[in-house]
Every structure is written in C-alpha cells, then in structure tokens.
Amino acid sequence: MATGYAPVNGLDMYYEEHGQGSPLVLLHGGVLTVDLSFSSMLPELAKNHRVIAPEMQGHGHTADIDRPIEVGALADDVVGLLDHLGVERTAVFGFSLGGFVALQLAMAHPERVSRAVVASAQVRPDGVHPDITDPERWATSERMPGESDFRETREAYLKVAPRPERFEELLARTSAAAQSFPGWTDDQVRAVAVPTMIVVGDTDFVTLEHAVEMRELIPDARLAVLPDTTHQAVTRRPELVPMIERFLS
C-alpha cells in the first residue's frame, strides 16, 4: 500500500493506492474512513486493479476546510485527485455518500468514468425508507446502525483524524448535507451515459422500490439486491466483490 496527500481545491486530500491493474476508485460512506468502509473488499480488488481510495473532505485523514460538504464539490475533488495521479479514466465504486459522489461523477464528468457502481444511495430524498427520516422509529428500526456501529465509526475517526475533537461537528455537517441534498431530476438520471450498477441491501436505507426505479431510469443499468443486508453491512458482504468484478469486466 502507498499513501499520500493531494492538493486539490484547497484540500490536502489523503488517498491510498493498493495493487496494480486497471484503475478503480473507492469512495467511502459519510463519517467513515477507507479502512472502515472497505477493509474487507480491498485485498480482493487489489489483485486485479490499481485501487485508489481517497478520504473526502473532513473525513478520516483529510482535514476539513471552510466549505460546505456538498456532492458536486466532493466529485470535483475526486477529479482533482485523478489529475494529480495522472489517471485519465477510471471505474468508480461509491458507497452511501460515496455513491452520491460516484453518480455525480458519472453525470458531470462522464469522460473520466468508465463504469460506476452506486451502492446504498438514492437519486431523490423520497427514495429513503421512512425509518431513516423519522427519529421516533430509530430505536426500533432494524435498518438503523446500532450503538456498536456508532462506537466503531467514532473510534475509526479518532484514530486517524488530524483534529479528532471535530468528530461531532463532522457528524452534524454530513447529516445536514444528507438531509438538504435535493438529488437529481429524472431527466438528469436518464442522461447518465456511463455503464452503471446499482447495489442495495434488502434492509438498506434506500427502499427496494426506489432502487428498481433507479434501474429503470438509468439506461441499461444493472441492479443487485443483497439479501439479509443492512446499510452498514453492504460493503462487508463476501458476494459483493465477485459482482463488481463481473460488472467491471
């Protein structure tokens, strides 16, 4: 593994590189780190790919800056990282917040994206299950992360963050960004010209009905539904990497 920091758009953006082969960018979930999102996937993906795994604004090793956490800006940061590394075109896998960024890359920078895997991300706010938007249902919902998940997330951040005291601030900023994100219009989604695979767990934040709608909107998209899988467990499912490899090849 190699690590580094890329100067992009005012950020010193941390990234890791694993393996060799065709490039594949991994984009982590909100408030997560590369390790927490992808530790179970990286060894297998690195056998066939040059895996590039950045940590986005305010996440993990990458210090926050005075700028809203916004999907368009995060996607532009990824393009800046690709320029820094001399990568003209790459496949992209994004999970949760990273899924939004992967889809934005496919829309705004299709010339830089060969294929996109969008996991656990919706294209409109109404694609989220009511359990996620109603605080009164959080305590009893099987879809919500548990106390151990929150503890694991916090510990992962504190372990690597340049300013570990800002964890609660990052949590608030990313939550606000997710709640205010308007998504995309149906016409914008229909215009996606990059081969795309949508991945959701059957007990994910995103509803299955919305995932099916995404598949119908995005031209020639594929849909994979992981059984008995919550949002937190999506990137830990052993069958996910073979699915990704088949799609990328």
C-alpha positions in Angstrom: 0.0 0.0 0.0 1.1 3.5 -0.8 -0.4 6.7 0.8 -0.2 10.3 0.0 -1.9 13.7 0.1 -3.0 15.5 -3.0 -3.5 19.3 -3.1 -7.0 19.7 -4.6 -9.4 22.6 -4.4 -8.0 23.8 -1.1 -7.8 20.4 0.5 -4.9 18.2 1.4 -6.7 15.1 0.3 -5.5 11.8 1.7 -5.5 8.8 -0.5 -4.3 5.2 -0.6 -3.2 3.1 -3.5 -3.4 -0.7 -3.5 -2.5 -3.2 -6.2 -1.9 -2.9 -9.9 -4.1 -3.1 -13.0 -7.0 -1.1 -14.3 -7.8 1.8 -12.1 -10.7 1.6 -9.6 -11.6 4.5 -7.3 -13.4 3.6 -4.0 -15.5 6.3 -2.3 -16.4 5.7 1.3 -19.6 6.5 3.2 -20.4 9.5 5.3 -18.4 9.9 8.5 -16.5 6.7 7.6 -12.8 6.1 6.7 -11.3 4.0 3.9 -10.5 1.2 6.3 -13.9 1.1 7.9 -15.7 1.1 4.6 -13.5 -1.1 2.5 -11.1 -3.3 4.6 -12.9 -6.5 3.7 -13.0 -5.6 0.0 -9.6 -4.1 -0.7 -7.4 -7.3 -0.6 -9.5 -9.0 -3.3 -10.0 -5.9 -5.5 -6.3 -5.1 -5.4 -5.5 -8.4 -7.1 -6.8 -7.1 -10.4 -6.9 -3.3 -10.0 -5.0 -0.2 -9.1 -7.3 0.7 -6.3 -7.3 4.4 -5.4 -9.1 5.1 -2.1 -9.3 8.8 -1.0 -10.8 10.2 2.1 -13.1 13.0 1.3 -13.4 16.5 2.9 -13.3 16.3 6.6 -13.2 12.5 6.7 -10.5 10.3 8.1 -7.0 11.7 7.5 -8.3 14.6 5.3 -8.8 17.8 7.4 -11.9 19.8 6.9 -11.9 23.2 5.2 -14.3 26.2 5.3 -16.6 24.9 2.6 -20.0 23.1 2.7 -19.8 19.4 2.3 -21.6 19.2 -1.0 -21.8 16.4 -3.5 -20.7 18.5 -6.5 -17.7 19.8 -4.7 -16.7 16.3 -3.5 -16.9 15.0 -7.1 -14.7 17.8 -8.3 -12.2 16.9 -5.6 -12.1 13.3 -7.0 -11.4 14.7 -10.5 -8.6 16.8 -9.0 -7.1 13.7 -7.4 -7.3 11.9 -10.7 -5.4 14.8 -12.3 -2.8 14.7 -9.6 -2.3 11.0 -10.1 -2.3 11.2 -13.9 -5.4 8.9 -14.2 -7.4 9.8 -17.3 -10.3 7.4 -16.8 -11.3 5.0 -14.1 -14.1 2.8 -12.8 -15.7 4.1 -9.6 -17.4 2.3 -6.7 -19.2 4.6 -4.2 -21.0 3.6 -1.0 -23.6 5.8 0.6 -22.2 9.4 0.5 -19.6 8.0 -1.9 -22.5 6.6 -4.0 -23.9 10.1 -4.5 -20.4 11.3 -5.5 -20.0 8.3 -7.9 -23.3 9.2 -9.6 -22.3 12.9 -9.8 -19.0 11.9 -11.4 -20.9 9.9 -14.0 -23.2 12.8 -14.7 -20.8 15.7 -14.6 -17.5 14.0 -15.7 -18.5 11.0 -17.9 -15.3 11.3 -19.8 -13.4 10.3 -16.6 -15.6 7.4 -15.6 -15.5 4.0 -17.4 -18.1 2.3 -15.2 -19.9 3.2 -12.0 -21.1 1.1 -9.1 -23.5 3.1 -6.9 -24.2 1.4 -3.6 -26.8 2.4 -1.0 -27.5 5.8 -2.5 -30.8 7.3 -3.8 -31.4 9.8 -6.5 -34.2 11.6 -4.7 -35.0 12.2 -1.0 -38.2 10.1 -1.2 -36.1 7.1 -2.0 -35.1 6.7 1.7 -37.1 4.4 3.9 -39.4 6.2 6.5 -37.5 4.6 9.3 -34.5 6.7 8.4 -36.3 10.0 8.3 -38.5 9.6 11.4 -36.5 9.9 14.7 -39.3 8.2 16.6 -38.7 5.0 14.6 -34.9 4.9 15.0 -34.8 2.9 18.3 -36.9 0.0 16.9 -35.7 0.0 13.3 -33.6 -2.9 12.0 -32.3 -0.5 9.3 -30.5 1.9 11.7 -26.9 1.5 12.9 -26.6 0.2 16.4 -24.6 1.6 19.3 -21.7 -0.6 18.4 -21.7 0.8 14.9 -21.6 4.3 16.1 -18.8 3.5 18.5 -16.8 1.8 15.7 -17.3 4.8 13.5 -16.1 7.2 16.2 -13.1 5.2 17.1 -12.0 4.9 13.5 -12.2 8.7 13.1 -10.4 9.4 16.3 -7.6 7.0 15.3 -6.6 8.9 12.2 -8.2 12.4 12.1 -5.8 15.4 12.2 -8.3 17.1 14.5 -10.1 14.3 16.4 -12.1 16.8 18.5 -14.2 17.6 15.5 -16.0 14.3 15.2 -19.3 15.6 16.4 -19.0 18.6 14.1 -18.4 16.2 11.1 -21.3 14.1 12.1 -23.6 17.2 12.2 -22.2 18.6 8.9 -22.6 15.3 7.0 -26.1 14.8 8.4 -27.2 18.3 7.4 -25.7 17.7 3.9 -27.6 14.5 3.5 -30.9 16.0 4.7 -30.6 19.0 2.4 -29.4 17.1 -0.7 -32.1 17.6 -3.3 -31.0 14.8 -5.5 -31.4 14.9 -9.3 -34.3 15.2 -11.7 -35.5 12.2 -13.6 -34.1 13.7 -16.8 -30.7 14.1 -15.3 -30.7 10.5 -14.2 -31.9 9.3 -17.6 -29.0 11.2 -19.2 -26.4 9.0 -17.4 -24.3 7.5 -20.2 -21.8 5.6 -18.1 -22.5 1.8 -17.6 -23.9 1.7 -14.1 -24.7 -1.0 -11.5 -26.9 -0.2 -8.5 -26.4 -2.1 -5.3 -28.6 -2.1 -2.2 -29.2 -4.3 0.8 -32.7 -5.7 1.3 -32.8 -3.8 4.6 -30.9 -0.7 3.4 -31.7 2.9 3.9 -32.8 3.0 0.3 -36.1 1.3 -0.5 -36.2 -1.6 -2.9 -38.9 0.2 -4.9 -36.6 3.2 -5.4 -33.7 1.0 -6.4 -35.9 -0.6 -9.1 -36.9 2.9 -10.3 -33.2 3.9 -10.5 -32.5 0.8 -12.6 -35.4 1.8 -14.9 -34.2 5.4 -15.2 -30.5 4.9 -15.9 -30.1 3.4 -19.4 -29.1 -0.3 -19.3 -28.4 -0.2 -15.6 -28.0 -3.4 -13.6 -29.4 -3.9 -10.1 -28.0 -6.1 -7.3 -30.0 -6.7 -4.1 -28.0 -8.3 -1.3 -30.2 -10.5 0.9 -30.4 -10.1 4.7 -28.2 -7.0 4.4 -28.4 -3.7 6.3 -26.9 -0.4 5.1 -23.9 -0.9 7.4 -23.2 -4.4 6.1 -23.3 -3.8 2.4 -19.6 -3.4 1.8 -18.9 -6.4 4.1 -20.8 -8.9 2.1 -18.4 -11.5 0.5 -20.5 -11.8 -2.7 -20.1 -8.1 -3.5 -16.6 -8.2 -4.9 -17.4 -11.0 -7.4 -20.4 -9.0 -8.5 -18.3 -5.9 -9.0 -15.6 -7.9 -10.9 -18.1 -9.4 -13.3 -19.6 -5.9 -13.9 -16.2 -4.3 -14.5 -15.1 -7.0 -16.9 
